[in-house]
Amino acid sequence: MSNNSHIKDDWLFEITPKNKLLDLNLKEVWSYRDLLFLFVKRDVVTAYKQTILGPLWYLIQPLFTSIIFTLIFNNVANISTGTVPPFLFNLAGITIWNYFKSCFTSTSDTFNKNAGIFGKVYFPRIIMPMSVVISNLLRFGIQLLIFSAFYIYFYSLGAEISLTKYVFMFPVMVLLMGLLGLGLGMIISSLVTKYRDIKILVGFGLQLLMYLSAVMYPISFFVEKMPKYAWVVEYNPLTFIIESVRGMLLNVSDFDWSKFVYATFVTLVILFFGIIIFNKSEKNFIDTV
């Protein structure tokens, strides 16, 4: 009779699905920090590697969008931006919106896009969407430099623009944008593994969300034109972030601390549920992708 049944194997590591839904396991993520930065480098290098203009798309996209918004919403629809040049007003909103959009769209297809890697190699899955949020900071930084160049240009022409004392909150607003994109992206990426139709609706949903986030108009315009539905825009945390960024950079509005608390709370709740759903999908997504 074999003695194998009496032999107890001592394993160094045992890979099992997470038992807790809300388990970031930051210690494990930290131990894989080299892989995190490798993914960040990959995202930056390969983003426009096979395009003709390459990184210039970082500059072209917000500039063209700002020009179109200025022509349609300010010149044709005659939406006033006060003393701020319409182009600069639109560019400020588009710059911060693009960071959210990039984080959201890149993380919303995490499982499908990386099924090959996830099915072969183990590492904390949350590293993938985290790398996207970090790598998109480079794109945001480039677009912010473009905004700064136009800011200086219009200021030199005598435009009534200035930084406010709340400009120190700018990095916090960027962080909130990134976390919102991360939380919503993880929710969508988890749902897409079972419901493929959601992926088709993401583009349409983003377009609608942009209009409901006051990217191309001051919130006062929406309140004036559609007062019954203004609450939809006012209670959108993205609206607060975009309005606050424009306010602190262009001095067009005051910083509202009560809305900041509200936007932070909503962001953390979305991130909380995003992590829960992402961790749950991580256990069995390979069977549904």
Salt bridges, closest charged atoms under 4 A:
ASP43 OD1 - ARG42 NH2 3.25
ASP109 OD2 - LYS199 NZ 3.37
GLU243 OE2 - ARG246 NH2 3.21
GLU282 OE1 - LYS18 NZ 3.96
